[in-house]
Amino acid sequence: MKKYLSRVVLALWLSFLIFPFKGLRASLILFAALAASFPLLNLLADFLKKVRIPAAPYTRFLPRDERYLSLLLIPVAALPFFAHDYVLDVAIISGIYIVLALGLNVVVGYTGLLNLGFVAFYAIGAYSYALLNTRLGIGFWSALPLSVLLTSAAGFLLAVPALRLRGDYLAIVTLGFGEIVRLVLNNWDSFTKGPNGISGIEPPYFFGTPISRLSYYYYLVLAFVLLAVFVMGRVQDSKTGRAWISIREDEIASAAMGIHTTLYKLYACAFGAFWAGLAGCLFAAKMRFVSPESFTFMESVLILCMVIIGGIGSISGVIAGAILLVFLPEVLRDAQMYRMLVLGCALVFLMIFRPQGLFGRKSVSIGG
């Protein structure tokens, strides 16, 4: 009864939100439609619980409950053959955000450290490649290891003082770090060109051929996404991954069992920053231009939402969350007035009925 009452309250709330835009009649219709859809959603959920998808042999590197990702490889690989450039462009951005969200999932999902300034490492990776390319003439493949190394070092150095804190205090420190990086990029005109940004960044080259077409760059990003998924799947079941999860569940018990919690937290922050730097390089090479406006606090919130909505600690959940939060605003672009309203309502709806995320587990928590 309590569960049904909460759904009725949610339907009333959504109907109330739509009332100023569409009037009383539309609000009543929406309320009736939502109330009628609840039994159908229950039937669909019961059906999905009974579905068992066989695993392909080449997905053994993934955890057992993540192996149905193999079913998506063929349509994803074939996307450039039938999709328009606009769809490919959004898919490329989705791939970059998948790599970025997988990096944050290491810090938040595996280790349980709430990071609200993760976009700083994204910015460091993008600007390091932009500066190496425009000032020193270093190409993408030569600058990539330098950029991710610099970003990993930044993550490690931030973690040294920050890991003395926990919970909300750690979140505030990481938030401050993200704002410091953005302000430095915005005000250091002689080095970063300030708010004007850095333009003229070269695309990656493959055997002397620039990867400038969207279809070619799509496959480049897809290769890095598969690499990230492969590495995350291996790390999750490794000794280090199990130590991270143990720290997330109970740090005191982990320390009592002999796990060096501070050292493993440093590993997590540096490893997560590594993927943020990689995503930043891909973003800079794709856009050919970087500016501080691309690395605001709301970007950190968006990346964190991808992890939480998809399911904390779940590889498939992070992928689903990144795709959802990149594609859904684009799908709703025609409804300019209602786009963010519909997106916000959908997120609230998801968090009420599945707070652990699309593919998450109820026992996972963050913030320590």
GIDADA-V103554 format. One record per backbone hydrogen bond with DSSP energy under -1.0 kcal/mol. NH is the residue of the N-H (numbers start at 1). CO is the residue of the C=O. Records with the same first field share a line. If there is no record, write none. Layout:
NH: CO + CO
//
This chain:
5: 1
6: 2
7: 3
8: 4
9: 5
10: 6
11: 7
12: 8
13: 9
14: 10
15: 11
16: 12
17: 13
18: 14
22: 18
23: 19
27: 23
28: 24
29: 25
30: 26
31: 27
32: 28
33: 29
34: 30
35: 31
36: 32
37: 33
38: 34
41: 37
42: 38
43: 39
44: 40
45: 41
46: 42
47: 43
48: 44
49: 45
59: 56
62: 59
66: 63
69: 66
70: 67
71: 68
72: 69
73: 70
76: 72
77: 73
78: 74
81: 78
82: 79
83: 79
88: 84
89: 85
90: 86
91: 87
92: 88
93: 89
94: 90
95: 91
96: 92
97: 93
98: 94
99: 95
100: 96
101: 97
102: 98
103: 99
104: 100
105: 101
106: 102
108: 104
110: 105
111: 106
113: 107
120: 117
122: 118
123: 119
124: 120
125: 121
126: 122
127: 123
128: 124
129: 125
130: 126
131: 127
132: 128
133: 129
134: 130
135: 131
138: 132
143: 139
144: 140
147: 143
148: 144
149: 145
150: 146
151: 147
152: 148
153: 149
154: 150
155: 151
156: 152
157: 153
158: 154
159: 155
160: 156
162: 158
163: 159
164: 161
165: 162
169: 166
171: 167
172: 168
173: 169
174: 170
175: 171
176: 172
177: 173
178: 174
179: 175
180: 176
181: 177
182: 178
183: 179
184: 180
185: 181
186: 182
187: 183
188: 184
189: 187
191: 188
192: 188
193: 189
196: 193
197: 194
198: 290
201: 288
206: 209
209: 206
211: 204
212: 210
217: 213
218: 214
219: 215
220: 216
221: 217
222: 218
223: 219
224: 220
225: 221
226: 222
227: 223
228: 224
229: 225
230: 226
231: 227
232: 228
233: 229
234: 230
235: 231
236: 232
238: 235
242: 238
243: 239
244: 240
245: 241
246: 242
247: 243
248: 244
249: 245
250: 246
254: 250
255: 251
256: 252
257: 253
258: 255
259: 254
261: 259
264: 260
265: 261
266: 262
267: 263
268: 264
269: 265
270: 266
271: 267
272: 268
273: 269
274: 270
275: 271
276: 272
277: 273
278: 274
279: 275
280: 276
281: 277
282: 278
283: 279
284: 280
285: 281
286: 282
287: 283
288: 284
290: 198
294: 291
295: 292
299: 296
301: 297
302: 298
303: 299
304: 300
305: 301
306: 302
307: 303
308: 304
309: 305
310: 306
311: 307
314: 311
318: 314
319: 315
320: 316
321: 317
322: 318
323: 319
324: 320
325: 321
326: 322
327: 323
328: 324
331: 327
332: 328
333: 330
336: 334
339: 335
342: 338
343: 339
344: 340
345: 341
346: 342
347: 343
348: 344
349: 345
350: 346
351: 347
352: 348
353: 349
354: 350
357: 354
358: 309
359: 310
364: 361
367: 112
//
